[in-house]
């Protein structure tokens, strides 16, 4: 078990009228002054539940839940940002 880990729950919905590839998720942790402390990217294989098919596109209007575990360096993180990036 890791120390100083934040668990972030993410809920995504593809609002397009067509299926799309699952994105990369980039999580940035910041301190109380907005300074970057850590950044990590998660692939669909890392953030989708084990029971979820990992080699398909994200269907339209379907809720997808993800849990991200991110190390909080020195316990100083007070904010975060999640960016969705194109899958490679």
PDB file of N, CA, C and O in Angstrom:
ATOM      1  N   UNK A   1       0.849  -1.191   0.000  1.00  0.00           N
ATOM      2  CA  UNK A   1       0.000   0.000   0.000  1.00  0.00           C
ATOM      3  C   UNK A   1       0.886   1.243   0.000  1.00  0.00           C
ATOM      4  O   UNK A   1       1.902   1.288   0.695  1.00  0.00           O
ATOM      5  N   UNK A   2       0.508   2.227  -0.763  1.00  0.00           N
ATOM      6  CA  UNK A   2       1.268   3.467  -0.857  1.00  0.00           C
ATOM      7  C   UNK A   2       0.771   4.480   0.157  1.00  0.00           C
ATOM      8  O   UNK A   2      -0.391   4.450   0.562  1.00  0.00           O
ATOM      9  N   UNK A   3       1.658   5.373   0.564  1.00  0.00           N
ATOM     10  CA  UNK A   3       1.266   6.462   1.450  1.00  0.00           C
ATOM     11  C   UNK A   3       0.961   7.701   0.627  1.00  0.00           C
ATOM     12  O   UNK A   3       1.438   7.836  -0.499  1.00  0.00           O
ATOM     13  N   UNK A   4       0.172   8.602   1.182  1.00  0.00           N
ATOM     14  CA  UNK A   4      -0.162   9.881   0.544  1.00  0.00           C
ATOM     15  C   UNK A   4      -0.735   9.692  -0.856  1.00  0.00           C
ATOM     16  O   UNK A   4      -0.267  10.306  -1.814  1.00  0.00           O
ATOM     17  N   UNK A   5      -1.731   8.855  -0.963  1.00  0.00           N
ATOM     18  CA  UNK A   5      -2.375   8.613  -2.249  1.00  0.00           C
ATOM     19  C   UNK A   5      -3.754   9.270  -2.247  1.00  0.00           C
ATOM     20  O   UNK A   5      -4.519   9.135  -1.292  1.00  0.00           O
ATOM     21  N   UNK A   6      -4.051   9.970  -3.316  1.00  0.00           N
ATOM     22  CA  UNK A   6      -5.386  10.552  -3.515  1.00  0.00           C
ATOM     23  C   UNK A   6      -6.141   9.656  -4.487  1.00  0.00           C
ATOM     24  O   UNK A   6      -5.582   9.224  -5.495  1.00  0.00           O
ATOM     25  N   UNK A   7      -7.388   9.379  -4.195  1.00  0.00           N
ATOM     26  CA  UNK A   7      -8.230   8.632  -5.128  1.00  0.00           C
ATOM     27  C   UNK A   7      -9.212   9.628  -5.728  1.00  0.00           C
ATOM     28  O   UNK A   7      -9.991  10.263  -5.018  1.00  0.00           O
ATOM     29  N   UNK A   8      -9.160   9.749  -7.038  1.00  0.00           N
ATOM     30  CA  UNK A   8     -10.009  10.696  -7.759  1.00  0.00           C
ATOM     31  C   UNK A   8     -11.012   9.899  -8.582  1.00  0.00           C
ATOM     32  O   UNK A   8     -10.639   9.035  -9.376  1.00  0.00           O
ATOM     33  N   UNK A   9     -12.279  10.200  -8.382  1.00  0.00           N
ATOM     34  CA  UNK A   9     -13.341   9.550  -9.164  1.00  0.00           C
ATOM     35  C   UNK A   9     -13.666  10.451 -10.355  1.00  0.00           C
ATOM     36  O   UNK A   9     -13.912  11.647 -10.201  1.00  0.00           O
ATOM     37  N   UNK A  10     -13.662   9.857 -11.525  1.00  0.00           N
ATOM     38  CA  UNK A  10     -13.936  10.582 -12.762  1.00  0.00           C
ATOM     39  C   UNK A  10     -15.173   9.968 -13.414  1.00  0.00           C
ATOM     40  O   UNK A  10     -15.296   8.747 -13.506  1.00  0.00           O
ATOM     41  N   UNK A  11     -16.078  10.821 -13.862  1.00  0.00           N
ATOM     42  CA  UNK A  11     -17.258  10.372 -14.590  1.00  0.00           C
ATOM     43  C   UNK A  11     -17.217  11.026 -15.962  1.00  0.00           C
ATOM     44  O   UNK A  11     -17.158  12.251 -16.070  1.00  0.00           O
ATOM     45  N   UNK A  12     -17.247  10.210 -17.010  1.00  0.00           N
ATOM     46  CA  UNK A  12     -17.189  10.721 -18.389  1.00  0.00           C
ATOM     47  C   UNK A  12     -18.427  10.264 -19.153  1.00  0.00           C
ATOM     48  O   UNK A  12     -18.964   9.181 -18.918  1.00  0.00           O
ATOM     49  N   UNK A  13     -18.861  11.114 -20.068  1.00  0.00           N
ATOM     50  CA  UNK A  13     -19.944  10.767 -20.978  1.00  0.00           C
ATOM     51  C   UNK A  13     -19.551  11.273 -22.355  1.00  0.00           C
ATOM     52  O   UNK A  13     -19.206  12.445 -22.510  1.00  0.00           O
ATOM     53  N   UNK A  14     -19.598  10.417 -23.338  1.00  0.00           N
ATOM     54  CA  UNK A  14     -19.352  10.812 -24.728  1.00  0.00           C
ATOM     55  C   UNK A  14     -20.631  11.448 -25.257  1.00  0.00           C
ATOM     56  O   UNK A  14     -21.611  10.749 -25.514  1.00  0.00           O
ATOM     57  N   UNK A  15     -20.628  12.761 -25.421  1.00  0.00           N
ATOM     58  CA  UNK A  15     -21.826  13.478 -25.880  1.00  0.00           C
ATOM     59  C   UNK A  15     -21.932  13.531 -27.408  1.00  0.00           C
ATOM     60  O   UNK A  15     -22.916  14.041 -27.944  1.00  0.00           O
ATOM     61  N   UNK A  16     -20.923  13.007 -28.108  1.00  0.00           N
ATOM     62  CA  UNK A  16     -20.986  12.957 -29.572  1.00  0.00           C
ATOM     63  C   UNK A  16     -22.014  11.906 -29.991  1.00  0.00           C
ATOM     64  O   UNK A  16     -22.356  11.023 -29.205  1.00  0.00           O
ATOM     65  N   UNK A  17     -22.498  12.000 -31.211  1.00  0.00           N
ATOM     66  CA  UNK A  17     -23.492  11.043 -31.705  1.00  0.00           C
ATOM     67  C   UNK A  17     -22.841   9.783 -32.262  1.00  0.00           C
ATOM     68  O   UNK A  17     -23.515   8.955 -32.874  1.00  0.00           O
ATOM     69  N   UNK A  18     -21.543   9.634 -32.055  1.00  0.00           N
ATOM     70  CA  UNK A  18     -20.800   8.484 -32.587  1.00  0.00           C
ATOM     71  C   UNK A  18     -19.790   8.010 -31.540  1.00  0.00           C
ATOM     72  O   UNK A  18     -19.366   8.794 -30.691  1.00  0.00           O
ATOM     73  N   UNK A  19     -19.407   6.743 -31.596  1.00  0.00           N
ATOM     74  CA  UNK A  19     -18.403   6.235 -30.658  1.00  0.00           C
ATOM     75  C   UNK A  19     -17.050   6.909 -30.894  1.00  0.00           C
ATOM     76  O   UNK A  19     -16.719   7.294 -32.015  1.00  0.00           O
ATOM     77  N   UNK A  20     -16.275   7.042 -29.814  1.00  0.00           N
ATOM     78  CA  UNK A  20     -14.944   7.644 -29.910  1.00  0.00           C
ATOM     79  C   UNK A  20     -13.963   6.814 -29.082  1.00  0.00           C
ATOM     80  O   UNK A  20     -14.360   6.147 -28.126  1.00  0.00           O
ATOM     81  N   UNK A  21     -12.688   6.858 -29.451  1.00  0.00           N
ATOM     82  CA  UNK A  21     -11.702   6.146 -28.634  1.00  0.00           C
ATOM     83  C   UNK A  21     -11.642   6.742 -27.227  1.00  0.00           C
ATOM     84  O   UNK A  21     -11.809   7.947 -27.040  1.00  0.00           O
ATOM     85  N   UNK A  22     -11.402   5.879 -26.248  1.00  0.00           N
ATOM     86  CA  UNK A  22     -11.193   6.366 -24.883  1.00  0.00           C
ATOM     87  C   UNK A  22      -9.956   7.252 -24.867  1.00  0.00           C
ATOM     88  O   UNK A  22      -8.960   6.926 -25.512  1.00  0.00           O
ATOM     89  N   UNK A  23      -9.999   8.368 -24.140  1.00  0.00           N
ATOM     90  CA  UNK A  23      -8.849   9.286 -24.117  1.00  0.00           C
ATOM     91  C   UNK A  23      -7.794   8.867 -23.093  1.00  0.00           C
ATOM     92  O   UNK A  23      -8.050   8.044 -22.215  1.00  0.00           O
ATOM     93  N   UNK A  24      -6.615   9.447 -23.226  1.00  0.00           N
ATOM     94  CA  UNK A  24      -5.647   9.440 -22.141  1.00  0.00           C
ATOM     95  C   UNK A  24      -6.156  10.440 -21.124  1.00  0.00           C
ATOM     96  O   UNK A  24      -6.758  11.446 -21.501  1.00  0.00           O
ATOM     97  N   UNK A  25      -5.927  10.187 -19.836  1.00  0.00           N
ATOM     98  CA  UNK A  25      -6.268  11.163 -18.801  1.00  0.00           C
ATOM     99  C   UNK A  25      -4.971  11.640 -18.179  1.00  0.00           C
ATOM    100  O   UNK A  25      -4.175  10.847 -17.676  1.00  0.00           O
ATOM    101  N   UNK A  26      -4.772  12.945 -18.221  1.00  0.00           N
ATOM    102  CA  UNK A  26      -3.587  13.532 -17.589  1.00  0.00           C
ATOM    103  C   UNK A  26      -4.028  14.262 -16.329  1.00  0.00           C
ATOM    104  O   UNK A  26      -4.842  15.183 -16.388  1.00  0.00           O
ATOM    105  N   UNK A  27      -3.487  13.845 -15.191  1.00  0.00           N
ATOM    106  CA  UNK A  27      -3.827  14.443 -13.901  1.00  0.00           C
ATOM    107  C   UNK A  27      -2.643  15.278 -13.430  1.00  0.00           C
ATOM    108  O   UNK A  27      -1.517  14.788 -13.353  1.00  0.00           O
ATOM    109  N   UNK A  28      -2.909  16.542 -13.115  1.00  0.00           N
ATOM    110  CA  UNK A  28      -1.891  17.439 -12.564  1.00  0.00           C
ATOM    111  C   UNK A  28      -2.315  17.829 -11.157  1.00  0.00           C
ATOM    112  O   UNK A  28      -3.447  18.260 -10.940  1.00  0.00           O
ATOM    113  N   UNK A  29      -1.404  17.678 -10.200  1.00  0.00           N
ATOM    114  CA  UNK A  29      -1.655  18.096  -8.824  1.00  0.00           C
ATOM    115  C   UNK A  29      -0.951  19.419  -8.574  1.00  0.00           C
ATOM    116  O   UNK A  29       0.185  19.618  -9.006  1.00  0.00           O
ATOM    117  N   UNK A  30      -1.631  20.328  -7.874  1.00  0.00           N
ATOM    118  CA  UNK A  30      -1.053  21.639  -7.581  1.00  0.00           C
ATOM    119  C   UNK A  30      -1.122  21.913  -6.083  1.00  0.00           C
ATOM    120  O   UNK A  30      -1.926  21.326  -5.359  1.00  0.00           O
ATOM    121  N   UNK A  31      -0.250  22.827  -5.639  1.00  0.00           N
ATOM    122  CA  UNK A  31      -0.288  23.228  -4.232  1.00  0.00           C
ATOM    123  C   UNK A  31      -1.224  24.417  -4.074  1.00  0.00           C
ATOM    124  O   UNK A  31      -1.883  24.816  -5.034  1.00  0.00           O
ATOM    125  N   UNK A  32      -1.290  24.986  -2.878  1.00  0.00           N
ATOM    126  CA  UNK A  32      -2.217  26.087  -2.608  1.00  0.00           C
ATOM    127  C   UNK A  32      -1.872  27.361  -3.375  1.00  0.00           C
ATOM    128  O   UNK A  32      -2.698  28.269  -3.463  1.00  0.00           O
ATOM    129  N   UNK A  33      -0.651  27.439  -3.936  1.00  0.00           N
ATOM    130  CA  UNK A  33      -0.255  28.592  -4.752  1.00  0.00           C
ATOM    131  C   UNK A  33      -0.412  28.330  -6.246  1.00  0.00           C
ATOM    132  O   UNK A  33      -0.040  29.165  -7.071  1.00  0.00           O
ATOM    133  N   UNK A  34      -0.963  27.168  -6.589  1.00  0.00           N
ATOM    134  CA  UNK A  34      -1.163  26.835  -7.990  1.00  0.00           C
ATOM    135  C   UNK A  34       0.076  26.271  -8.678  1.00  0.00           C
ATOM    136  O   UNK A  34       0.085  26.106  -9.898  1.00  0.00           O
ATOM    137  N   UNK A  35       1.121  25.975  -7.909  1.00  0.00           N
ATOM    138  CA  UNK A  35       2.346  25.432  -8.486  1.00  0.00           C
ATOM    139  C   UNK A  35       2.203  23.927  -8.699  1.00  0.00           C
ATOM    140  O   UNK A  35       1.673  23.213  -7.849  1.00  0.00           O
ATOM    141  N   UNK A  36       2.683  23.465  -9.840  1.00  0.00           N
ATOM    142  CA  UNK A  36       2.604  22.056 -10.192  1.00  0.00           C
ATOM    143  C   UNK A  36       3.475  21.220  -9.264  1.00  0.00           C
ATOM    144  O   UNK A  36       4.656  21.515  -9.078  1.00  0.00           O
ATOM    145  N   UNK A  37       2.888  20.175  -8.683  1.00  0.00           N
ATOM    146  CA  UNK A  37       3.623  19.258  -7.815  1.00  0.00           C
ATOM    147  C   UNK A  37       3.909  17.932  -8.512  1.00  0.00           C
ATOM    148  O   UNK A  37       4.981  17.351  -8.342  1.00  0.00           O
ATOM    149  N   UNK A  38       2.945  17.462  -9.296  1.00  0.00           N
ATOM    150  CA  UNK A  38       3.088  16.170  -9.960  1.00  0.00           C
ATOM    151  C   UNK A  38       2.144  16.113 -11.144  1.00  0.00           C
ATOM    152  O   UNK A  38       1.120  16.796 -11.183  1.00  0.00           O
ATOM    153  N   UNK A  39       2.515  15.275 -12.114  1.00  0.00           N
ATOM    154  CA  UNK A  39       1.666  15.081 -13.300  1.00  0.00           C
ATOM    155  C   UNK A  39       1.811  13.624 -13.712  1.00  0.00           C
ATOM    156  O   UNK A  39       2.907  13.064 -13.709  1.00  0.00           O
ATOM    157  N   UNK A  40       0.694  13.032 -14.061  1.00  0.00           N
ATOM    158  CA  UNK A  40       0.722  11.637 -14.505  1.00  0.00           C
ATOM    159  C   UNK A  40      -0.352  11.414 -15.549  1.00  0.00           C
ATOM    160  O   UNK A  40      -1.437  11.992 -15.479  1.00  0.00           O
ATOM    161  N   UNK A  41      -0.034  10.561 -16.527  1.00  0.00           N
ATOM    162  CA  UNK A  41      -1.012  10.176 -17.536  1.00  0.00           C
ATOM    163  C   UNK A  41      -1.489   8.752 -17.269  1.00  0.00           C
ATOM    164  O   UNK A  41      -0.715   7.881 -16.873  1.00  0.00           O
ATOM    165  N   UNK A  42      -2.791   8.537 -17.497  1.00  0.00           N
ATOM    166  CA  UNK A  42      -3.406   7.224 -17.344  1.00  0.00           C
ATOM    167  C   UNK A  42      -3.965   6.789 -18.692  1.00  0.00           C
ATOM    168  O   UNK A  42      -4.659   7.559 -19.355  1.00  0.00           O
ATOM    169  N   UNK A  43      -3.669   5.575 -19.093  1.00  0.00           N
ATOM    170  CA  UNK A  43      -4.232   5.007 -20.314  1.00  0.00           C
ATOM    171  C   UNK A  43      -5.585   4.388 -19.984  1.00  0.00           C
ATOM    172  O   UNK A  43      -5.881   4.140 -18.815  1.00  0.00           O
ATOM    173  N   UNK A  44      -6.414   4.135 -21.003  1.00  0.00           N
ATOM    174  CA  UNK A  44      -7.698   3.473 -20.731  1.00  0.00           C
ATOM    175  C   UNK A  44      -7.525   2.147 -19.988  1.00  0.00           C
ATOM    176  O   UNK A  44      -8.342   1.817 -19.128  1.00  0.00           O
ATOM    177  N   UNK A  45      -6.495   1.397 -20.297  1.00  0.00           N
ATOM    178  CA  UNK A  45      -6.260   0.123 -19.600  1.00  0.00           C
ATOM    179  C   UNK A  45      -6.006   0.337 -18.110  1.00  0.00           C
ATOM    180  O   UNK A  45      -6.289  -0.545 -17.299  1.00  0.00           O
ATOM    181  N   UNK A  46      -5.477   1.495 -17.751  1.00  0.00           N
ATOM    182  CA  UNK A  46      -5.194   1.776 -16.346  1.00  0.00           C
ATOM    183  C   UNK A  46      -6.423   2.295 -15.603  1.00  0.00           C
ATOM    184  O   UNK A  46      -6.583   2.016 -14.415  1.00  0.00           O
ATOM    185  N   UNK A  47      -7.293   3.046 -16.282  1.00  0.00           N
ATOM    186  CA  UNK A  47      -8.403   3.656 -15.540  1.00  0.00           C
ATOM    187  C   UNK A  47      -9.750   2.964 -15.678  1.00  0.00           C
ATOM    188  O   UNK A  47     -10.662   3.252 -14.902  1.00  0.00           O
ATOM    189  N   UNK A  48      -9.904   2.066 -16.634  1.00  0.00           N
ATOM    190  CA  UNK A  48     -11.175   1.366 -16.763  1.00  0.00           C
ATOM    191  C   UNK A  48     -11.220   0.191 -15.790  1.00  0.00           C
ATOM    192  O   UNK A  48     -10.196  -0.433 -15.512  1.00  0.00           O
ATOM    193  N   UNK A  49     -12.395  -0.102 -15.281  1.00  0.00           N
ATOM    194  CA  UNK A  49     -12.565  -1.223 -14.363  1.00  0.00           C
ATOM    195  C   UNK A  49     -12.209  -2.523 -15.068  1.00  0.00           C
ATOM    196  O   UNK A  49     -12.344  -2.638 -16.286  1.00  0.00           O
ATOM    197  N   UNK A  50     -11.758  -3.491 -14.298  1.00  0.00           N
ATOM    198  CA  UNK A  50     -11.340  -4.759 -14.886  1.00  0.00           C
ATOM    199  C   UNK A  50     -12.461  -5.449 -15.642  1.00  0.00           C
ATOM    200  O   UNK A  50     -12.197  -6.169 -16.605  1.00  0.00           O
ATOM    201  N   UNK A  51     -13.704  -5.250 -15.231  1.00  0.00           N
ATOM    202  CA  UNK A  51     -14.832  -5.890 -15.898  1.00  0.00           C
ATOM    203  C   UNK A  51     -15.244  -5.180 -17.185  1.00  0.00           C
ATOM    204  O   UNK A  51     -16.071  -5.690 -17.942  1.00  0.00           O
ATOM    205  N   UNK A  52     -14.668  -4.001 -17.433  1.00  0.00           N
ATOM    206  CA  UNK A  52     -15.033  -3.202 -18.599  1.00  0.00           C
ATOM    207  C   UNK A  52     -14.181  -3.608 -19.795  1.00  0.00           C
ATOM    208  O   UNK A  52     -12.972  -3.790 -19.647  1.00  0.00           O
ATOM    209  N   UNK A  53     -14.788  -3.758 -20.999  1.00  0.00           N
ATOM    210  CA  UNK A  53     -13.966  -4.070 -22.174  1.00  0.00           C
ATOM    211  C   UNK A  53     -12.988  -2.935 -22.462  1.00  0.00           C
ATOM    212  O   UNK A  53     -13.383  -1.769 -22.479  1.00  0.00           O
ATOM    213  N   UNK A  54     -11.731  -3.259 -22.684  1.00  0.00           N
ATOM    214  CA  UNK A  54     -10.705  -2.235 -22.817  1.00  0.00           C
ATOM    215  C   UNK A  54     -10.281  -1.984 -24.264  1.00  0.00           C
ATOM    216  O   UNK A  54      -9.451  -1.111 -24.518  1.00  0.00           O
ATOM    217  N   UNK A  55     -10.826  -2.718 -25.193  1.00  0.00           N
ATOM    218  CA  UNK A  55     -10.389  -2.552 -26.569  1.00  0.00           C
ATOM    219  C   UNK A  55     -11.501  -2.022 -27.470  1.00  0.00           C
ATOM    220  O   UNK A  55     -11.467  -2.221 -28.684  1.00  0.00           O
ATOM    221  N   UNK A  56     -12.485  -1.350 -26.880  1.00  0.00           N
ATOM    222  CA  UNK A  56     -13.598  -0.804 -27.649  1.00  0.00           C
ATOM    223  C   UNK A  56     -13.631   0.708 -27.488  1.00  0.00           C
ATOM    224  O   UNK A  56     -12.972   1.276 -26.617  1.00  0.00           O
ATOM    225  N   UNK A  57     -14.400   1.328 -28.332  1.00  0.00           N
ATOM    226  CA  UNK A  57     -14.581   2.774 -28.238  1.00  0.00           C
ATOM    227  C   UNK A  57     -15.602   3.108 -27.162  1.00  0.00           C
ATOM    228  O   UNK A  57     -16.371   2.258 -26.714  1.00  0.00           O
ATOM    229  N   UNK A  58     -15.584   4.364 -26.767  1.00  0.00           N
ATOM    230  CA  UNK A  58     -16.530   4.893 -25.803  1.00  0.00           C
ATOM    231  C   UNK A  58     -17.848   5.157 -26.536  1.00  0.00           C
ATOM    232  O   UNK A  58     -17.906   5.985 -27.445  1.00  0.00           O
ATOM    233  N   UNK A  59     -18.894   4.451 -26.136  1.00  0.00           N
ATOM    234  CA  UNK A  59     -20.195   4.587 -26.796  1.00  0.00           C
ATOM    235  C   UNK A  59     -20.816   5.953 -26.490  1.00  0.00           C
ATOM    236  O   UNK A  59     -20.447   6.610 -25.517  1.00  0.00           O
ATOM    237  N   UNK A  60     -21.741   6.360 -27.316  1.00  0.00           N
ATOM    238  CA  UNK A  60     -22.454   7.621 -27.114  1.00  0.00           C
ATOM    239  C   UNK A  60     -23.395   7.521 -25.922  1.00  0.00           C
ATOM    240  O   UNK A  60     -24.033   6.491 -25.704  1.00  0.00           O
ATOM    241  N   UNK A  61     -23.474   8.611 -25.150  1.00  0.00           N
ATOM    242  CA  UNK A  61     -24.431   8.755 -24.047  1.00  0.00           C
ATOM    243  C   UNK A  61     -24.396   7.616 -23.029  1.00  0.00           C
ATOM    244  O   UNK A  61     -25.430   7.249 -22.470  1.00  0.00           O
ATOM    245  N   UNK A  62     -23.228   7.067 -22.791  1.00  0.00           N
ATOM    246  CA  UNK A  62     -23.057   6.039 -21.769  1.00  0.00           C
ATOM    247  C   UNK A  62     -22.117   6.596 -20.703  1.00  0.00           C
ATOM    248  O   UNK A  62     -21.054   7.128 -21.025  1.00  0.00           O
ATOM    249  N   UNK A  63     -22.508   6.474 -19.433  1.00  0.00           N
ATOM    250  CA  UNK A  63     -21.676   6.962 -18.335  1.00  0.00           C
ATOM    251  C   UNK A  63     -20.540   5.967 -18.098  1.00  0.00           C
ATOM    252  O   UNK A  63     -20.763   4.763 -17.970  1.00  0.00           O
ATOM    253  N   UNK A  64     -19.324   6.498 -18.044  1.00  0.00           N
ATOM    254  CA  UNK A  64     -18.138   5.688 -17.757  1.00  0.00           C
ATOM    255  C   UNK A  64     -17.508   6.225 -16.480  1.00  0.00           C
ATOM    256  O   UNK A  64     -17.185   7.409 -16.390  1.00  0.00           O
ATOM    257  N   UNK A  65     -17.334   5.357 -15.501  1.00  0.00           N
ATOM    258  CA  UNK A  65     -16.711   5.731 -14.237  1.00  0.00           C
ATOM    259  C   UNK A  65     -15.266   5.249 -14.225  1.00  0.00           C
ATOM    260  O   UNK A  65     -14.955   4.167 -14.723  1.00  0.00           O
ATOM    261  N   UNK A  66     -14.399   6.056 -13.657  1.00  0.00           N
ATOM    262  CA  UNK A  66     -12.992   5.679 -13.520  1.00  0.00           C
ATOM    263  C   UNK A  66     -12.503   6.116 -12.155  1.00  0.00           C
ATOM    264  O   UNK A  66     -12.938   7.136 -11.620  1.00  0.00           O
ATOM    265  N   UNK A  67     -11.587   5.327 -11.592  1.00  0.00           N
ATOM    266  CA  UNK A  67     -10.929   5.683 -10.349  1.00  0.00           C
ATOM    267  C   UNK A  67      -9.446   5.832 -10.624  1.00  0.00           C
ATOM    268  O   UNK A  67      -8.819   4.935 -11.189  1.00  0.00           O
ATOM    269  N   UNK A  68      -8.884   6.965 -10.226  1.00  0.00           N
ATOM    270  CA  UNK A  68      -7.469   7.239 -10.432  1.00  0.00           C
ATOM    271  C   UNK A  68      -6.796   7.373  -9.076  1.00  0.00           C
ATOM    272  O   UNK A  68      -7.232   8.162  -8.237  1.00  0.00           O
ATOM    273  N   UNK A  69      -5.749   6.614  -8.863  1.00  0.00           N
ATOM    274  CA  UNK A  69      -4.951   6.738  -7.647  1.00  0.00           C
ATOM    275  C   UNK A  69      -3.695   7.515  -7.997  1.00  0.00           C
ATOM    276  O   UNK A  69      -2.909   7.092  -8.845  1.00  0.00           O
ATOM    277  N   UNK A  70      -3.509   8.657  -7.339  1.00  0.00           N
ATOM    278  CA  UNK A  70      -2.394   9.557  -7.630  1.00  0.00           C
ATOM    279  C   UNK A  70      -1.626   9.811  -6.344  1.00  0.00           C
ATOM    280  O   UNK A  70      -2.216  10.140  -5.315  1.00  0.00           O
ATOM    281  N   UNK A  71      -0.308   9.658  -6.404  1.00  0.00           N
ATOM    282  CA  UNK A  71       0.528   9.944  -5.242  1.00  0.00           C
ATOM    283  C   UNK A  71       0.538  11.438  -4.981  1.00  0.00           C
ATOM    284  O   UNK A  71       0.707  12.235  -5.904  1.00  0.00           O
ATOM    285  N   UNK A  72       0.357  11.817  -3.726  1.00  0.00           N
ATOM    286  CA  UNK A  72       0.343  13.217  -3.305  1.00  0.00           C
ATOM    287  C   UNK A  72       1.691  13.524  -2.631  1.00  0.00           C
ATOM    288  O   UNK A  72       1.865  13.255  -1.442  1.00  0.00           O
ATOM    289  N   UNK A  73       2.639  14.085  -3.389  1.00  0.00           N
ATOM    290  CA  UNK A  73       3.977  14.313  -2.830  1.00  0.00           C
ATOM    291  C   UNK A  73       3.930  15.182  -1.575  1.00  0.00           C
ATOM    292  O   UNK A  73       3.390  16.288  -1.592  1.00  0.00           O
ATOM    293  N   UNK A  74       4.489  14.678  -0.513  1.00  0.00           N
ATOM    294  CA  UNK A  74       4.571  15.405   0.756  1.00  0.00           C
ATOM    295  C   UNK A  74       3.203  15.806   1.308  1.00  0.00           C
ATOM    296  O   UNK A  74       3.142  16.601   2.246  1.00  0.00           O
ATOM    297  N   UNK A  75       2.111  15.287   0.761  1.00  0.00           N
ATOM    298  CA  UNK A  75       0.780  15.631   1.243  1.00  0.00           C
ATOM    299  C   UNK A  75       0.408  17.086   1.009  1.00  0.00           C
ATOM    300  O   UNK A  75      -0.480  17.609   1.682  1.00  0.00           O
ATOM    301  N   UNK A  76       1.077  17.756   0.059  1.00  0.00           N
ATOM    302  CA  UNK A  76       0.865  19.197  -0.143  1.00  0.00           C
ATOM    303  C   UNK A  76      -0.168  19.538  -1.202  1.00  0.00           C
ATOM    304  O   UNK A  76      -0.536  20.705  -1.340  1.00  0.00           O
ATOM    305  N   UNK A  77      -0.644  18.561  -1.950  1.00  0.00           N
ATOM    306  CA  UNK A  77      -1.585  18.871  -3.027  1.00  0.00           C
ATOM    307  C   UNK A  77      -2.901  19.387  -2.459  1.00  0.00           C
ATOM    308  O   UNK A  77      -3.470  18.805  -1.535  1.00  0.00           O
ATOM    309  N   UNK A  78      -3.368  20.487  -3.028  1.00  0.00           N
ATOM    310  CA  UNK A  78      -4.657  21.035  -2.605  1.00  0.00           C
ATOM    311  C   UNK A  78      -5.590  21.249  -3.794  1.00  0.00           C
ATOM    312  O   UNK A  78      -6.738  21.659  -3.625  1.00  0.00           O
ATOM    313  N   UNK A  79      -5.095  20.970  -4.984  1.00  0.00           N
ATOM    314  CA  UNK A  79      -5.919  21.110  -6.177  1.00  0.00           C
ATOM    315  C   UNK A  79      -5.459  20.140  -7.243  1.00  0.00           C
ATOM    316  O   UNK A  79      -4.352  19.605  -7.181  1.00  0.00           O
ATOM    317  N   UNK A  80      -6.322  19.919  -8.223  1.00  0.00           N
ATOM    318  CA  UNK A  80      -5.940  19.056  -9.342  1.00  0.00           C
ATOM    319  C   UNK A  80      -6.668  19.492 -10.600  1.00  0.00           C
ATOM    320  O   UNK A  80      -7.669  20.206 -10.552  1.00  0.00           O
ATOM    321  N   UNK A  81      -6.138  19.043 -11.721  1.00  0.00           N
ATOM    322  CA  UNK A  81      -6.746  19.284 -13.026  1.00  0.00           C
ATOM    323  C   UNK A  81      -6.654  17.983 -13.794  1.00  0.00           C
ATOM    324  O   UNK A  81      -5.642  17.285 -13.731  1.00  0.00           O
ATOM    325  N   UNK A  82      -7.716  17.655 -14.523  1.00  0.00           N
ATOM    326  CA  UNK A  82      -7.706  16.469 -15.391  1.00  0.00           C
ATOM    327  C   UNK A  82      -7.911  16.956 -16.813  1.00  0.00           C
ATOM    328  O   UNK A  82      -8.891  17.632 -17.126  1.00  0.00           O
ATOM    329  N   UNK A  83      -6.968  16.599 -17.659  1.00  0.00           N
ATOM    330  CA  UNK A  83      -7.096  16.896 -19.097  1.00  0.00           C
ATOM    331  C   UNK A  83      -7.297  15.604 -19.842  1.00  0.00           C
ATOM    332  O   UNK A  83      -6.620  14.612 -19.570  1.00  0.00           O
ATOM    333  N   UNK A  84      -8.238  15.604 -20.796  1.00  0.00           N
ATOM    334  CA  UNK A  84      -8.452  14.455 -21.658  1.00  0.00           C
ATOM    335  C   UNK A  84      -7.673  14.686 -22.931  1.00  0.00           C
ATOM    336  O   UNK A  84      -7.845  15.704 -23.600  1.00  0.00           O
ATOM    337  N   UNK A  85      -6.816  13.739 -23.265  1.00  0.00           N
ATOM    338  CA  UNK A  85      -5.928  13.860 -24.419  1.00  0.00           C
ATOM    339  C   UNK A  85      -6.246  12.746 -25.417  1.00  0.00           C
ATOM    340  O   UNK A  85      -6.755  11.693 -25.034  1.00  0.00           O
ATOM    341  N   UNK A  86      -5.945  12.981 -26.703  1.00  0.00           N
ATOM    342  CA  UNK A  86      -6.191  11.930 -27.693  1.00  0.00           C
ATOM    343  C   UNK A  86      -5.395  10.665 -27.348  1.00  0.00           C
ATOM    344  O   UNK A  86      -4.244  10.732 -26.917  1.00  0.00           O
ATOM    345  N   UNK A  87      -6.027   9.539 -27.544  1.00  0.00           N
ATOM    346  CA  UNK A  87      -5.338   8.264 -27.311  1.00  0.00           C
ATOM    347  C   UNK A  87      -4.287   8.072 -28.398  1.00  0.00           C
ATOM    348  O   UNK A  87      -4.482   8.491 -29.539  1.00  0.00           O
ATOM    349  N   UNK A  88      -3.174   7.438 -28.043  1.00  0.00           N
ATOM    350  CA  UNK A  88      -2.118   7.230 -29.048  1.00  0.00           C
ATOM    351  C   UNK A  88      -2.511   6.228 -30.094  1.00  0.00           C
ATOM    352  O   UNK A  88      -1.731   5.947 -31.004  1.00  0.00           O
TER     353      UNK A  88
END
